[in-house]
């Protein structure tokens, strides 16, 4: 017994050794590298330009493997540039990787290329962490990206970042249940309006005796603004002003109030649960499920009995305009880089057709380039095609703002408060005060 | 001369130097990793330090503190933290005392119980939080299933603005009580058996023995436990971070969690430091008060 106790204690005291990051030079050059550098050389014949790139995943993940492989291919294709990739885990809440960037910023030790999450773009531009890459990216190349990728990476009319993958949210549905109630799913040309969604959800809820719609309201955090902001956009509203700092009259506009009132209507009618049961769609209990591409592999592999499909994101009955969530990690050249031209080449390489195909195959997120689709048969049909098509038609990046984290939090709190019964107008007015107060620090 | 006399006391200069030399490694570490950051953080409280602009820090005087007074969310976090402390201290210390009394008896499988009660203390808080989230799930959790079997209504637990704090209190007390139990146990072992024998001769029953012998003898241990539990309770962050993200409607947002969010997520290091400073002062006052109160009772 004493042994067990001491064993338990030993377990507790064991310090898990966490590496800060691993580097691999993704080179596959063989013994003749010496002659290579001599013959081609850099601009001054001083050997290849050395580039450093940081990515936010470890090299034992599928995503990390894809990055390592594509970086190696880059070195293979460019005799005059040599890139070294450092793999830095994000840790909980993304703080590990971002902490390292913050520290490196203080000590001027940023690499040439970094990865960054979409909503960070404006803050990183404002802080002078990343530099524009307009002059290095050709127009043909730029037109091949999904519009939402360009929107996400552009601040004040200048392009700063490019991504290889996208993300989105669609309305997944259980084909069998919809057929049972003779409900026609929405299409890209004719998506469901909020009213269609409400009527369908009400019919099914009454018939099945279980909330028909799961909007993942239990996922409190970034999910809220990411997944629900399109309700406001589709209704003709905005989250924040063009300057990224004005909330009065925008965050609490009538359009926003209407969108939040619609959530309230769904909750009051009992067609959506504020605290949905785990996996209720996967188990065939609910019929409609607002979720992203990551839900597909789970459904296909673990719940083969569920006959599911996806339809585009519901639209406001007022405008019928399709706006869908977007955003993912992207690459950018840092302002500290001494080789911006070469670094921009690397950014474009990491997001070229081959790289996009590679990353989509690795983790299944929608491809960021139109030209990649022909190499990805899974994105030519079914739920994945719906996600991709709606991205091309109505992709809308989250607001670009220095105070984005504050906006995201207040949006989440506002929706949450409404779900718990507060009045939408009052709540939004209150949150505007908070955002405006915070914005005051940055208005100079 | 006078100063050096005080510093070195009755020891010779050589001995004193050796003593400081031995202390040096620890002192240097404390200076660099404890005192340094504390002082830096206090000085940031008067600046507009933004995490992404480390080379452009402006002194802004008391701006942060003015802002702080109007910050409703921060007051809510303070209120939540105090709510937690007021509930968790009696519950956790009481549970620990009962557990200690139970395992102090000579019963079978005594060690097994001790290890079981202590096990949550050595487990990772994140693991425990995730475990309880599963148990507390309003729809499919084991606890609600048990309640339904007993004919009681299902409870929302972590998804209710009023139940979330008591739930976190219960989980935290369950997790931490084992540690205090061990300390109480050590205290119990120190009470001489003669006291109880004498009391038995005088005809005292079990309850009287507990009231007039056990409790007074545990006084010092209890003071120690109260203070350590209070300090630990102020630092509550992991449970709400993992289980509720501070929700619903910020009902489980604690002050340390809010400081973390302000400094790391919103990158407002200056403002986060200002909250930390105010928080540190309040904690210090409370601990001094608590010690005073307990001492006066002597």
Interface residues (C-beta under 8 A of the other chain):
Chain A: X1 X2 X4 X5 X8 X9 X11 X12 X93 X95 X99 X102 X105 X106 X123 X124 X126 X127 X129 X218 X220 X221 X274 X275 X276 X277 X278 X403 X405 X406 X409 X413 X416 X417 X420 X434 X437 X438 X441
Chain B: X48 X50 X51 X52 X53 X54 X55 X67 X70 X72 X73 X111 X112 X114 X115 X118 X119 X121 X122 X123 X137 X138 X139 X140 X156 X159 X161 X244 X245 X247 X248 X249 X250 X261 X264 X265 X266 X267
